[in-house]
Amino acid sequence: MTTESRDEGAGSAPGRAGAARSEEDTAMLLDRLRRGARLEALAESLERTPGAVQARCKVLLPPQLRAALRADAEAVLRRQPRSVSTSY
């Protein structure tokens, strides 16, 4: 599937869709989640789709929680201590 066909009828993709994530982006994501930011606001500020932000949250879950809590990754990260690594 090409980017062109994927975007047909879906409006334009966010400015950074498909771009590599930086450690700064991940640190901001974790910090704002912990401060209660809404998923849509995070996606907008990171120039990503809400689905991309949710996918990143799943990757950031500690390994022991990934299998059991994938669906709730965003909620789990909101409660995790600041020591969660940003380098997954």
MIMAR-485575 format. One record per residue (C-alpha): residue number from 1; residue in three letters; x, y, z. Coordinates in Angstrom, 1 decimal, always signed. Each point is the difference from the previous one (the first is absolute). Layout:
N
@nr: NUM rest: ALA c1: X c2: Y c3: Z;
...
This chain:
88
@nr: 1 rest: MET c1: +0.0 c2: +0.0 c3: +0.0;
@nr: 2 rest: THR c1: +1.4 c2: +3.4 c3: -0.9;
@nr: 3 rest: THR c1: -0.1 c2: +3.1 c3: +2.1;
@nr: 4 rest: GLU c1: -2.2 c2: +1.6 c3: -2.7;
@nr: 5 rest: SER c1: -2.6 c2: -2.8 c3: +0.1;
@nr: 6 rest: ARG c1: +0.0 c2: -0.2 c3: +3.8;
@nr: 7 rest: ASP c1: -0.8 c2: +3.7 c3: +0.2;
@nr: 8 rest: GLU c1: -2.8 c2: +0.1 c3: -2.6;
@nr: 9 rest: GLY c1: -3.2 c2: +1.3 c3: +1.6;
@nr: 10 rest: ALA c1: +1.6 c2: +0.2 c3: +3.4;
@nr: 11 rest: GLY c1: +1.2 c2: +3.7 c3: -0.2;
@nr: 12 rest: SER c1: +3.6 c2: +1.0 c3: +0.2;
@nr: 13 rest: ALA c1: +2.4 c2: -1.8 c3: +2.3;
@nr: 14 rest: PRO c1: +1.6 c2: +1.8 c3: +2.9;
@nr: 15 rest: GLY c1: +3.2 c2: +1.9 c3: -0.8;
@nr: 16 rest: ARG c1: +2.3 c2: -2.6 c3: +1.5;
@nr: 17 rest: ALA c1: -1.8 c2: -3.1 c3: -0.9;
@nr: 18 rest: GLY c1: +2.5 c2: -2.8 c3: -0.8;
@nr: 19 rest: ALA c1: +3.0 c2: +2.0 c3: +1.4;
@nr: 20 rest: ALA c1: +2.3 c2: -1.5 c3: +2.6;
@nr: 21 rest: ARG c1: -0.8 c2: +0.7 c3: +3.6;
@nr: 22 rest: SER c1: +2.5 c2: +1.9 c3: +2.1;
@nr: 23 rest: GLU c1: +0.8 c2: -0.5 c3: +3.6;
@nr: 24 rest: GLU c1: -1.3 c2: +3.5 c3: +0.6;
@nr: 25 rest: ASP c1: -3.4 c2: -1.0 c3: -1.5;
@nr: 26 rest: THR c1: -0.1 c2: -3.1 c3: +2.2;
@nr: 27 rest: ALA c1: +0.9 c2: +2.0 c3: +3.1;
@nr: 28 rest: MET c1: -2.6 c2: +2.6 c3: -0.8;
@nr: 29 rest: LEU c1: -2.6 c2: -2.7 c3: -0.6;
@nr: 30 rest: LEU c1: +0.6 c2: -1.7 c3: +3.4;
@nr: 31 rest: ASP c1: +0.1 c2: +3.3 c3: +1.8;
@nr: 32 rest: ARG c1: -3.2 c2: +1.3 c3: -1.5;
@nr: 33 rest: LEU c1: -1.8 c2: -3.4 c3: +0.6;
@nr: 34 rest: ARG c1: +0.9 c2: +0.1 c3: +3.6;
@nr: 35 rest: ARG c1: -1.3 c2: +3.6 c3: +0.2;
@nr: 36 rest: GLY c1: -3.4 c2: -1.1 c3: -1.4;
@nr: 37 rest: ALA c1: +0.3 c2: +1.1 c3: -3.6;
@nr: 38 rest: ARG c1: -2.7 c2: -1.4 c3: -2.3;
@nr: 39 rest: LEU c1: +1.1 c2: -2.4 c3: -2.8;
@nr: 40 rest: GLU c1: -1.3 c2: +2.4 c3: -2.7;
@nr: 41 rest: ALA c1: +1.9 c2: +2.9 c3: +1.4;
@nr: 42 rest: LEU c1: +3.2 c2: -2.1 c3: +0.2;
@nr: 43 rest: ALA c1: -0.4 c2: -1.1 c3: -3.6;
@nr: 44 rest: GLU c1: -0.5 c2: +3.5 c3: -1.2;
@nr: 45 rest: SER c1: +3.0 c2: +1.4 c3: +1.9;
@nr: 46 rest: LEU c1: +2.2 c2: -2.9 c3: -1.2;
@nr: 47 rest: GLU c1: -1.4 c2: +0.4 c3: -3.6;
@nr: 48 rest: ARG c1: -1.0 c2: -3.7 c3: +0.0;
@nr: 49 rest: THR c1: -3.3 c2: -1.8 c3: -0.2;
@nr: 50 rest: PRO c1: -1.7 c2: -1.2 c3: +3.2;
@nr: 51 rest: GLY c1: +0.6 c2: -3.6 c3: -1.2;
@nr: 52 rest: ALA c1: +3.8 c2: +0.7 c3: -0.3;
@nr: 53 rest: VAL c1: +0.1 c2: +1.4 c3: +3.5;
@nr: 54 rest: GLN c1: -1.9 c2: -3.0 c3: +1.3;
@nr: 55 rest: ALA c1: +2.4 c2: -2.3 c3: -1.8;
@nr: 56 rest: ARG c1: +3.0 c2: +1.8 c3: +1.6;
@nr: 57 rest: CYS c1: -1.6 c2: -0.4 c3: +3.4;
@nr: 58 rest: LYS c1: -0.2 c2: -3.8 c3: -0.6;
@nr: 59 rest: VAL c1: +3.7 c2: -0.1 c3: -0.9;
@nr: 60 rest: LEU c1: +0.9 c2: +2.0 c3: +3.2;
@nr: 61 rest: LEU c1: -1.7 c2: -2.4 c3: +2.3;
@nr: 62 rest: PRO c1: +2.5 c2: -1.9 c3: +2.3;
@nr: 63 rest: PRO c1: +0.5 c2: -3.5 c3: -1.6;
@nr: 64 rest: GLN c1: -1.7 c2: -1.8 c3: +2.9;
@nr: 65 rest: LEU c1: -3.2 c2: +2.0 c3: -0.6;
@nr: 66 rest: ARG c1: -0.1 c2: -0.1 c3: -3.8;
@nr: 67 rest: ALA c1: -2.0 c2: -3.2 c3: -0.6;
@nr: 68 rest: ALA c1: -2.5 c2: +0.5 c3: +2.8;
@nr: 69 rest: LEU c1: -0.7 c2: +3.7 c3: -0.5;
@nr: 70 rest: ARG c1: +0.4 c2: +1.0 c3: -3.6;
@nr: 71 rest: ALA c1: -3.5 c2: +1.3 c3: -0.3;
@nr: 72 rest: ASP c1: +0.5 c2: +2.3 c3: +3.0;
@nr: 73 rest: ALA c1: +3.6 c2: +1.2 c3: -0.8;
@nr: 74 rest: GLU c1: -0.9 c2: +3.7 c3: +0.2;
@nr: 75 rest: ALA c1: -1.6 c2: -0.4 c3: +3.4;
@nr: 76 rest: VAL c1: +2.9 c2: -2.1 c3: +1.3;
@nr: 77 rest: LEU c1: +2.6 c2: +2.5 c3: -1.1;
@nr: 78 rest: ARG c1: -1.9 c2: +2.8 c3: +1.7;
@nr: 79 rest: ARG c1: +0.6 c2: -1.8 c3: +3.3;
@nr: 80 rest: GLN c1: +3.6 c2: -1.2 c3: -0.5;
@nr: 81 rest: PRO c1: +2.8 c2: +1.7 c3: +1.9;
@nr: 82 rest: ARG c1: +2.3 c2: +2.3 c3: -1.8;
@nr: 83 rest: SER c1: +2.7 c2: -2.7 c3: -0.2;
@nr: 84 rest: VAL c1: -1.7 c2: -1.7 c3: -3.0;
@nr: 85 rest: SER c1: +2.5 c2: -0.1 c3: -2.8;
@nr: 86 rest: THR c1: -0.6 c2: +2.0 c3: -3.2;
@nr: 87 rest: SER c1: +2.3 c2: -2.2 c3: -2.1;
@nr: 88 rest: TYR c1: -2.2 c2: -3.0 c3: -0.8;
